[in-house]
Amino acid sequence: MIALIDYGSGNLRSVHKALLKVGAQVRLAQRPEEMADAQAVVLPGVGAFDDCIQALQKQALLEASRSFIQSGRPFLGICVGYQALFEKSEEFNSCAPGLGIFQGKVVRFPERDGLKIPQIGWNQLDIVKPDCPLFRGIASGSYVYFVHSFFPRPVEASIVATRTTYGETFASSVWRENLFATQFHPRRARRSDCNCSGTSWSWPNVSSSPSPKEMAGVRGNKRLAVPKPGLRISLGFRVCPQSP
């Protein structure tokens, strides 16, 4: 079972639908106990850094997320959910500390002639870590969809999985052990996106079969699922080999 953290994020529904579409068992987690027995957790997010952190704190999900990551189970942050993994943000003179899992801060794109902020649209990935499970089978130079004015600037170069250039080159995703995070968004394909295909992300130790707790509830009726070796998680990211 995958816990999808629900703190009022605007892109919660799109991520939820994408997980269900590939057969994942998903629980919307609004309290720490709803994450406790999850096999993996997804932290989505759009909007301001402080709003995300404060909402997570209010629901006691900030420390729960930190504890889950430390457990070694897979954790994925998306957009502001990616930024929240760092120490702090410069957004709106932010004073809310992030999760601090990664060293570094979230910064704004520099003001430059001809550079529109926020970045909204398709841009390319320079895949730095081709062995990252998120990008297996994905060609460097493929396009994904961005909507953001801020991005993390990691201290540790070793965690950077992909880079993207928009005014300057930034870390568009990171990976360390069980922790994955992307600045780009899930996006449903349009008819014109004929060259695009959804990625399938393979998370180790994540099964699409029920958890032991869930299995206990159906043993009496003998409705037991056959465990699968790993769940191919397609979060609806559109990856295009050419510019859409």
DOKOL-406937 format. One line per field, with one value per residue: residue in one letter; x, y, z of N, C-alpha, C in turn. Coordinates in Angstrom, 3 decimals, m for minus. Example, Ala and Ser with C-alpha at 12.3 -4.5 7.8 and 13.67 -1.06 7.14 Angstrom:
BEGIN
r [a,s] $
nxx [13.190,12.850] $
nyy [m5.690,m2.250] $
nzz [7.800,7.080] $
caxx [12.300,13.670] $
cayy [m4.500,m1.060] $
cazz [7.800,7.140] $
cxx [13.200,12.900] $
cyy [m3.300,0.030] $
czz [7.800,7.870] $
END
This chain:
BEGIN
r [m,i,a,l,i,d,y,g,s,g,n,l,r,s,v,h,k,a,l,l,k,v,g,a,q,v,r,l,a,q,r,p,e,e,m,a,d,a,q,a,v,v,l,p,g,v,g,a,f,d,d,c,i,q,a,l,q,k,q,a,l,l,e,a,s,r,s,f,i,q,s,g,r,p,f,l,g,i,c,v,g,y,q,a,l,f,e,k,s,e,e,f,n,s,c,a,p,g,l,g,i,f,q,g,k,v,v,r,f,p,e,r,d,g,l,k,i,p,q,i,g,w,n,q,l,d,i,v,k,p,d,c,p,l,f,r,g,i,a,s,g,s,y,v,y,f,v,h,s,f,f,p,r,p,v,e,a,s,i,v,a,t,r,t,t,y,g,e,t,f,a,s,s,v,w,r,e,n,l,f,a,t,q,f,h,p,r,r,a,r,r,s,d,c,n,c,s,g,t,s,w,s,w,p,n,v,s,s,s,p,s,p,k,e,m,a,g,v,r,g,n,k,r,l,a,v,p,k,p,g,l,r,i,s,l,g,f,r,v,c,p,q,s,p] $
nxx [0.844,0.522,1.060,m0.372,0.348,m1.876,m2.323,m3.756,m2.768,m2.606,m2.140,m2.826,m4.960,m4.387,m2.052,m3.004,m4.933,m3.253,m1.692,m3.655,m4.448,m2.419,m2.741,m2.019,m2.395,m3.764,m3.626,m4.998,m3.259,m3.766,m3.033,m0.401,m0.563,m1.748,0.240,1.919,2.038,2.578,3.972,5.315,5.702,4.259,4.863,3.193,2.858,2.073,2.429,3.316,6.358,6.425,3.697,3.306,5.061,4.018,1.402,1.942,3.156,1.031,m0.658,0.848,2.501,5.000,7.184,6.461,6.937,9.717,10.485,9.519,11.135,13.596,13.163,13.845,12.141,10.652,10.349,8.847,9.121,7.391,7.657,6.877,6.932,9.359,11.079,10.618,12.224,14.640,16.760,15.907,14.054,14.145,11.850,9.451,10.679,10.944,10.512,10.154,11.564,12.733,12.422,15.038,16.423,18.126,21.070,21.139,19.461,16.354,16.003,15.315,14.690,17.019,16.574,16.494,17.024,14.446,13.819,11.209,9.449,7.246,8.855,7.052,6.057,7.356,10.523,13.960,15.632,18.774,20.239,21.924,22.368,21.987,21.426,19.509,16.414,14.134,14.616,15.238,15.464,14.752,15.648,18.394,17.878,15.215,11.865,10.105,7.471,7.278,6.384,7.232,8.876,10.904,13.670,15.506,18.863,21.168,23.680,25.244,26.584,26.440,23.896,22.341,20.216,19.135,19.644,18.497,18.196,17.345,17.624,19.610,21.508,19.974,19.252,17.022,15.983,16.521,18.260,18.749,19.508,16.691,15.217,13.572,13.092,11.465,11.433,9.763,6.414,3.573,1.650,m1.148,m1.353,m1.766,m3.650,m1.906,0.493,1.903,4.271,4.825,5.242,4.182,6.195,7.418,8.058,10.176,9.954,11.856,10.931,8.275,5.068,2.189,0.344,m1.876,m1.064,0.274,m1.519,m3.810,m4.241,m4.977,m7.563,m9.016,m8.618,m10.470,m12.399,m10.973,m9.931,m7.282,m4.584,m2.125,1.176,3.237,6.477,7.420,6.188,5.391,5.515,3.776,3.637,2.270,3.916,4.869,7.033,8.936,10.563,11.119,10.746,7.588] $
nyy [m1.194,2.231,5.286,8.369,11.562,13.804,17.014,19.076,19.760,21.032,19.342,16.827,15.154,14.476,12.954,10.899,9.669,8.765,6.838,4.967,4.156,2.497,0.329,0.473,0.214,2.677,4.927,7.809,9.910,11.664,11.789,10.836,8.091,6.938,6.596,4.779,1.905,1.812,0.822,2.509,6.065,9.018,12.408,15.001,18.281,21.711,25.273,27.504,27.220,27.660,27.360,24.662,23.405,24.362,23.327,20.591,20.429,21.181,19.002,17.088,15.713,16.284,15.434,12.780,12.154,12.451,10.383,8.188,8.229,7.679,5.068,3.568,2.829,3.353,6.736,9.438,12.718,15.422,18.305,20.993,19.226,18.070,20.252,20.650,18.823,19.927,22.284,24.994,27.785,30.510,31.669,34.198,35.415,33.262,31.673,29.233,26.208,23.539,19.957,19.150,16.912,16.794,18.740,22.202,24.921,26.360,28.233,31.155,31.489,33.448,36.896,37.600,38.949,38.210,35.837,34.068,33.985,32.319,29.219,27.584,24.815,22.436,20.906,19.836,16.856,16.256,13.418,12.456,10.352,7.476,5.009,5.384,4.323,5.734,6.589,4.577,3.284,5.672,8.195,10.449,13.895,13.784,15.161,16.737,18.028,21.251,23.512,26.137,28.580,28.500,26.484,23.699,23.971,21.815,20.973,18.709,17.291,14.669,13.625,14.414,13.531,14.226,17.000,20.216,22.896,26.240,29.345,29.061,26.155,23.621,21.339,19.045,16.727,14.447,11.739,9.423,6.480,5.251,7.455,9.631,12.416,14.931,17.911,18.335,17.806,15.509,15.030,15.004,13.627,15.510,15.497,16.363,15.534,13.390,12.011,11.245,9.300,7.570,7.304,4.402,3.693,1.779,0.729,m0.755,m3.401,m2.705,m3.760,m4.693,m6.173,m6.776,m5.381,m7.093,m6.508,m5.802,m8.164,m9.866,m9.179,m10.366,m13.066,m14.875,m15.025,m16.026,m14.450,m13.930,m12.095,m12.570,m12.056,m9.604,m9.150,m6.530,m3.216,m1.541,1.723,4.131,7.456,9.094,10.874,12.626,11.728,12.838,12.150,14.084,17.633,18.701] $
nzz [0.000,m0.817,0.723,0.234,0.891,2.253,2.534,1.650,m0.827,m4.172,m6.379,m5.613,m6.440,m9.121,m8.900,m7.287,m8.963,m10.991,m9.697,m8.967,m11.476,m12.401,m10.862,m8.204,m4.655,m2.776,m0.089,1.257,3.286,6.114,8.681,10.981,11.735,9.553,7.785,8.851,8.358,5.686,2.518,0.871,0.425,m0.933,m1.368,m2.514,m4.102,m4.631,m4.939,m2.225,m0.341,2.509,3.125,2.584,4.462,6.900,6.832,6.888,9.391,11.047,10.816,11.963,10.237,9.355,10.992,10.919,8.255,8.148,9.881,8.458,6.159,7.337,7.990,5.828,3.818,0.525,m0.573,m2.152,m3.295,m4.804,m6.764,m4.792,m2.722,m3.184,m2.761,m0.051,1.225,1.718,3.573,3.884,2.441,0.083,m0.647,m0.568,1.677,3.446,6.601,7.629,8.592,6.504,5.956,6.074,5.220,3.090,2.551,1.801,0.050,m1.113,m3.998,m6.061,m9.594,m11.434,m12.348,m15.681,m18.942,m21.151,m19.894,m18.729,m15.730,m13.625,m14.724,m17.063,m18.650,m21.083,m20.654,m20.942,m19.697,m18.361,m17.785,m15.057,m13.366,m14.627,m13.541,m11.688,m10.420,m11.256,m13.823,m15.561,m18.751,m19.854,m22.073,m21.973,m22.404,m22.902,m22.571,m19.904,m17.753,m16.326,m13.672,m12.043,m9.933,m8.183,m7.052,m5.672,m4.419,m4.102,m1.666,m1.749,m4.489,m5.219,m4.921,m7.015,m9.588,m12.071,m14.296,m15.371,m17.675,m17.389,m17.876,m15.883,m14.966,m13.102,m10.368,m11.271,m10.322,m7.583,m5.954,m3.399,m2.045,m0.587,m1.145,m3.287,m5.483,m7.404,m9.391,m11.489,m12.818,m12.624,m15.577,m17.628,m20.866,m23.871,m26.955,m28.874,m27.921,m29.181,m29.223,m26.718,m23.733,m20.800,m17.874,m16.167,m12.962,m11.056,m7.897,m5.436,m3.222,m2.996,m3.136,m5.022,m3.814,m0.954,2.304,5.252,7.348,5.947,4.601,6.662,7.126,5.117,5.063,6.075,4.106,2.083,0.072,m1.194,m2.393,m4.974,m4.307,m5.924,m7.415,m7.449,m7.621,m10.516,m10.789,m12.302,m12.444,m14.085,m15.335,m18.166,m20.599,m23.141,m26.153,m28.018,m28.490,m27.387] $
caxx [0.000,1.240,0.403,m0.269,0.154,m2.947,m2.297,m4.438,m2.002,m3.413,m1.988,m3.077,m5.893,m3.755,m1.139,m3.845,m5.514,m2.178,m1.328,m4.746,m4.511,m1.451,m3.066,m1.497,m3.309,m3.405,m4.345,m4.758,m2.786,m3.913,m2.511,0.793,m0.881,m2.155,1.475,2.765,2.244,2.700,5.190,5.968,4.974,4.422,4.559,3.000,2.813,2.162,2.230,4.423,7.140,5.963,2.350,3.482,5.675,3.099,0.294,2.469,3.345,m0.282,m1.222,1.872,3.022,6.386,8.039,6.094,7.653,11.128,10.617,9.300,12.347,14.641,12.857,14.417,11.125,10.678,9.665,8.944,8.630,7.115,7.573,7.123,7.289,10.806,11.729,10.454,13.252,15.856,16.828,15.145,13.719,14.176,10.559,8.690,11.390,10.496,11.131,9.842,12.617,12.282,12.716,16.473,16.981,19.248,21.649,20.922,18.282,15.525,16.264,14.495,15.376,17.503,15.931,17.330,16.272,13.832,13.522,9.902,9.342,7.777,9.009,5.842,6.124,8.221,11.963,14.718,16.383,20.116,20.256,23.241,22.428,21.133,21.069,18.389,15.211,13.139,14.947,15.619,14.769,14.459,16.819,18.799,17.366,13.756,11.161,9.105,6.711,7.619,5.664,7.890,9.739,11.987,14.239,16.535,20.281,21.779,25.093,25.892,26.390,26.271,22.486,21.650,19.906,18.995,19.780,17.725,18.655,16.367,18.361,20.790,21.321,19.574,18.958,15.582,15.588,17.582,18.064,19.695,18.993,15.235,14.590,13.503,12.331,11.508,10.825,8.738,5.065,2.736,0.817,m1.888,m0.974,m2.746,m3.647,m0.743,1.691,1.885,5.557,5.048,4.821,4.301,7.272,7.112,9.118,10.223,10.407,12.106,10.232,6.901,4.224,0.811,m0.531,m2.204,m0.139,m0.153,m2.692,m4.955,m4.457,m5.649,m8.983,m9.703,m8.291,m11.669,m13.129,m10.012,m9.672,m5.877,m3.914,m0.814,2.163,4.056,7.832,7.643,5.155,5.844,4.716,3.748,2.967,1.676,4.877,4.975,8.412,8.894,11.898,11.277,10.005,6.159] $
cayy [0.000,3.498,6.404,9.642,12.552,14.746,18.201,20.124,20.104,21.186,18.276,15.537,14.325,13.938,11.896,9.809,8.980,8.083,5.641,4.001,3.672,1.412,m0.777,0.633,0.422,4.006,5.470,9.224,10.004,12.976,11.656,9.975,6.665,6.459,6.325,3.872,0.585,1.944,0.307,3.666,7.313,10.085,13.759,15.898,19.664,22.909,26.454,28.085,26.368,27.814,26.792,23.213,23.026,24.655,22.372,19.306,20.541,21.234,17.651,16.202,14.882,16.643,14.479,11.450,11.977,12.246,9.042,7.212,8.216,7.014,3.635,2.919,2.543,4.355,8.010,10.287,14.089,16.024,19.766,21.550,18.073,17.940,21.378,20.506,17.922,20.695,22.964,26.237,28.385,31.969,32.111,35.134,35.565,32.115,31.451,27.866,25.248,22.355,18.686,19.088,15.607,17.175,20.055,23.123,25.766,26.553,29.584,31.603,31.737,34.834,37.772,37.789,39.395,37.158,34.649,34.165,33.316,30.971,28.325,26.786,24.111,21.270,21.144,18.593,16.261,15.717,12.354,12.331,9.012,6.572,3.842,5.727,3.588,6.592,6.942,3.416,3.252,7.039,8.773,11.797,14.828,13.693,16.323,16.601,19.268,22.049,24.731,26.570,29.760,28.182,25.142,23.434,24.001,20.872,21.086,17.471,17.009,13.224,13.225,14.924,12.480,14.890,18.463,20.888,24.276,27.294,30.497,28.412,24.711,23.294,19.938,18.829,15.590,13.894,10.346,8.838,5.260,5.070,8.778,10.153,13.662,15.596,19.228,18.313,17.409,14.637,15.798,14.173,13.931,16.073,14.784,16.778,14.940,12.053,11.354,11.097,8.070,7.659,6.520,3.417,3.730,0.545,0.897,m2.043,m3.728,m2.217,m4.776,m4.283,m7.020,m6.139,m5.485,m8.146,m6.051,m5.882,m9.579,m10.484,m8.874,m11.104,m14.492,m15.681,m15.189,m16.615,m13.556,m13.578,m11.662,m13.157,m10.963,m9.340,m8.868,m5.097,m2.458,m0.545,2.889,5.208,8.589,9.951,11.817,12.491,11.823,12.988,12.125,15.315,18.752,18.597] $
cazz [0.000,m0.892,1.400,m0.468,1.946,1.939,3.384,0.902,m2.021,m5.366,m7.373,m4.965,m7.208,m10.330,m8.483,m6.801,m10.117,m11.719,m8.942,m9.090,m12.852,m12.612,m9.980,m6.847,m3.542,m2.284,1.064,1.521,4.666,6.747,10.047,11.005,11.824,8.237,7.050,9.634,7.770,4.231,1.894,0.269,0.642,m1.920,m0.888,m3.652,m3.647,m5.458,m4.111,m1.482,0.554,3.893,3.247,2.625,5.731,8.001,6.768,7.353,10.839,11.685,10.806,12.549,9.154,9.058,11.689,10.429,6.984,8.475,10.451,7.389,5.335,8.117,8.061,4.654,2.803,m0.548,m0.363,m3.341,m3.201,m6.107,m6.820,m3.456,m1.913,m3.411,m2.094,1.400,1.746,1.975,4.865,3.932,1.146,m0.019,m1.156,0.266,2.947,4.238,7.910,8.033,8.232,5.809,6.605,6.297,4.853,2.235,2.789,0.700,0.159,m2.302,m4.503,m7.189,m10.853,m11.533,m13.337,m16.856,m20.111,m21.950,m19.110,m18.081,m14.427,m13.486,m15.856,m17.275,m19.922,m21.245,m20.708,m21.078,m18.600,m18.537,m16.781,m14.451,m12.773,m15.413,m12.740,m10.815,m10.850,m11.892,m15.197,m16.364,m20.032,m20.304,m22.724,m21.611,m23.408,m22.949,m22.034,m18.843,m17.590,m15.146,m13.294,m10.798,m9.902,m7.252,m7.191,m4.672,m4.775,m3.161,m1.321,m2.181,m5.917,m5.407,m4.883,m8.208,m10.560,m13.374,m14.348,m16.423,m17.841,m17.657,m17.355,m15.318,m14.808,m11.740,m10.083,m11.488,m9.482,m6.742,m5.511,m2.459,m1.440,m0.687,m1.260,m4.655,m5.535,m8.710,m9.496,m12.538,m12.418,m13.448,m16.504,m18.573,m22.242,m24.794,m28.243,m29.642,m27.344,m29.767,m29.025,m25.287,m23.065,m19.352,m17.316,m15.133,m11.982,m10.288,m6.520,m4.801,m1.970,m3.000,m3.756,m5.269,m3.013,0.314,3.422,6.183,8.089,5.034,4.299,7.806,7.055,4.057,5.104,6.319,2.841,1.148,m1.063,m1.027,m3.619,m5.214,m4.251,m7.093,m6.961,m7.305,m8.307,m11.492,m10.450,m13.289,m11.824,m15.092,m15.906,m19.596,m21.014,m24.589,m26.765,m28.784,m27.938,m27.732] $
cxx [0.881,0.428,0.688,m0.625,m0.828,m2.922,m2.942,m3.714,m2.878,m3.282,m2.194,m3.908,m5.225,m2.791,m1.921,m4.396,m4.450,m1.761,m2.395,m4.771,m3.560,m1.630,m2.529,m2.636,m2.873,m4.273,m3.994,m4.441,m2.886,m3.387,m1.316,0.467,m1.319,m0.959,2.244,3.048,2.376,4.009,5.995,5.088,5.288,3.987,4.428,3.061,2.865,1.956,3.489,5.055,6.606,4.587,2.429,3.998,4.703,1.915,0.740,2.665,2.009,m0.903,m0.252,2.494,4.481,7.342,7.735,6.810,9.127,11.368,10.458,10.545,13.465,14.399,13.434,13.419,11.091,9.804,9.918,8.349,8.479,6.939,7.852,7.444,8.763,11.541,11.696,11.521,14.540,15.716,15.950,14.896,13.836,12.824,9.831,9.333,10.993,11.251,10.872,10.989,12.024,12.620,14.208,17.091,18.216,19.759,21.434,19.666,17.577,15.654,15.376,15.332,15.842,16.739,16.902,16.452,15.744,13.484,12.206,9.891,7.892,8.064,7.734,5.961,7.124,9.679,12.685,15.419,17.764,20.284,21.686,23.449,21.505,20.732,19.942,17.130,14.177,13.372,15.463,14.789,14.400,15.726,17.119,18.395,15.863,13.129,10.171,8.519,7.006,6.636,6.293,8.712,10.984,12.460,15.292,17.945,21.027,23.248,25.856,25.581,26.061,24.814,21.745,21.469,19.743,19.231,18.954,18.200,17.491,16.954,19.668,20.484,21.034,19.299,17.458,15.075,16.799,17.226,19.161,19.021,17.471,14.486,14.722,12.726,12.536,10.867,9.701,7.481,4.517,1.900,0.142,m1.542,m2.124,m2.689,m2.402,0.541,1.881,3.197,5.804,4.592,5.016,5.453,6.720,8.295,9.068,10.792,10.641,11.302,8.839,6.059,2.835,m0.171,m0.813,m1.109,m0.606,m1.403,m3.943,m5.278,m5.243,m7.154,m9.735,m9.438,m9.524,m12.445,m12.242,m9.792,m8.238,m5.262,m2.572,0.203,2.928,5.442,8.117,6.620,5.779,4.961,4.828,2.956,2.410,2.634,4.939,6.426,8.449,10.302,12.178,10.455,8.541,5.699] $
cyy [1.246,4.575,7.684,10.743,13.631,15.897,19.398,20.562,20.104,20.057,16.886,14.621,13.706,12.813,10.668,8.991,8.198,6.801,4.558,3.366,2.508,0.290,m0.687,0.726,1.704,4.385,6.946,9.381,11.440,12.988,10.697,8.489,6.083,6.212,5.150,2.541,0.624,1.333,1.431,4.886,8.284,11.406,14.677,17.354,20.677,24.090,26.851,27.091,26.442,27.196,25.278,22.781,23.229,23.689,20.995,19.316,20.486,19.851,16.612,15.280,15.186,15.643,13.046,11.148,11.711,10.831,7.970,7.098,7.458,5.514,2.860,2.550,3.663,5.570,8.871,11.664,14.689,17.532,20.377,20.424,17.715,19.030,21.238,19.616,18.651,21.537,24.206,26.748,29.901,32.539,33.001,35.315,34.471,32.007,30.034,26.941,24.041,21.101,18.513,17.722,15.814,18.547,20.936,23.926,25.881,28.007,29.886,31.703,33.195,35.616,38.010,38.204,38.199,35.904,34.839,33.342,33.441,30.275,27.481,26.127,22.972,21.699,19.803,18.168,15.846,14.688,12.115,10.937,8.064,5.316,4.137,5.016,4.450,6.753,5.781,3.371,4.616,7.656,10.157,12.742,14.762,14.882,15.924,17.980,19.956,23.201,25.197,27.839,29.505,26.747,24.940,23.539,23.101,21.190,19.888,17.194,15.540,12.783,13.606,13.805,13.031,16.382,18.982,22.328,25.188,28.576,30.065,26.931,24.392,21.792,19.714,17.571,15.119,12.462,9.978,7.667,5.156,6.363,9.326,11.468,14.339,16.980,19.230,17.595,16.242,15.508,14.848,14.598,14.571,15.280,15.129,16.148,13.514,11.307,10.982,9.743,8.233,6.805,5.495,3.365,2.476,0.826,m0.465,m2.180,m3.118,m3.208,m4.238,m5.193,m6.357,m6.320,m6.612,m7.765,m6.177,m7.338,m10.258,m10.288,m9.675,m12.611,m15.370,m15.956,m15.745,m15.760,m13.053,m13.228,m12.374,m12.026,m10.835,m8.908,m7.393,m4.345,m1.450,0.670,3.948,6.355,9.554,10.996,11.560,12.712,11.788,12.984,13.374,16.414,18.680,19.808] $
czz [0.000,m0.184,0.625,0.523,1.482,2.944,2.673,m0.347,m3.266,m6.368,m6.785,m5.857,m8.425,m9.988,m8.019,m7.968,m10.887,m11.015,m9.069,m10.478,m13.098,m11.604,m8.575,m5.844,m2.843,m1.090,1.189,3.000,5.165,8.173,10.035,11.009,10.485,7.316,7.636,8.962,6.249,3.746,1.249,0.509,m0.493,m1.283,m2.091,m3.183,m4.763,m4.520,m3.370,m0.516,1.985,4.111,3.367,3.996,6.892,8.021,7.265,8.868,11.576,11.802,11.370,11.502,8.820,9.702,11.241,9.114,7.233,9.012,9.380,6.514,6.044,8.232,6.882,3.584,1.758,m0.259,m1.584,m3.063,m4.586,m5.955,m5.444,m2.471,m2.060,m2.632,m0.567,2.029,2.098,3.245,4.957,2.522,1.227,m0.431,m0.149,1.645,3.936,5.561,8.409,7.640,7.513,6.595,6.886,6.025,3.968,2.646,1.560,0.903,m1.179,m2.734,m5.712,m8.456,m10.902,m12.594,m14.485,m18.024,m20.895,m21.186,m18.361,m16.796,m13.965,m14.805,m15.940,m18.638,m19.899,m21.277,m20.608,m19.792,m19.094,m17.426,m16.313,m13.880,m13.543,m14.652,m11.757,m11.307,m11.552,m13.385,m16.032,m17.639,m20.573,m20.869,m22.173,m22.747,m23.566,m22.231,m20.938,m18.573,m16.249,m14.944,m11.974,m11.022,m9.059,m7.475,m6.107,m5.267,m3.778,m2.902,m1.854,m3.655,m6.149,m5.417,m6.162,m9.230,m11.968,m13.211,m15.515,m16.501,m18.194,m17.054,m16.724,m15.176,m13.348,m11.606,m10.202,m10.803,m8.686,m6.354,m4.537,m1.757,m1.652,m0.984,m2.675,m4.630,m6.880,m8.630,m10.524,m12.071,m13.219,m14.382,m17.472,m19.997,m23.001,m26.097,m29.046,m29.125,m27.868,m29.560,m27.572,m24.784,m21.576,m18.860,m16.344,m14.188,m11.147,m8.912,m5.921,m3.514,m1.875,m3.778,m3.972,m4.552,m1.677,1.350,4.339,6.960,7.229,4.696,5.408,7.733,6.015,4.106,5.281,5.065,1.729,m0.096,m0.953,m2.373,m3.752,m5.214,m5.557,m6.619,m6.762,m8.114,m9.253,m11.348,m11.543,m12.698,m12.854,m15.624,m17.391,m19.983,m22.535,m25.160,m27.587,m28.143,m28.352,m28.542] $
END
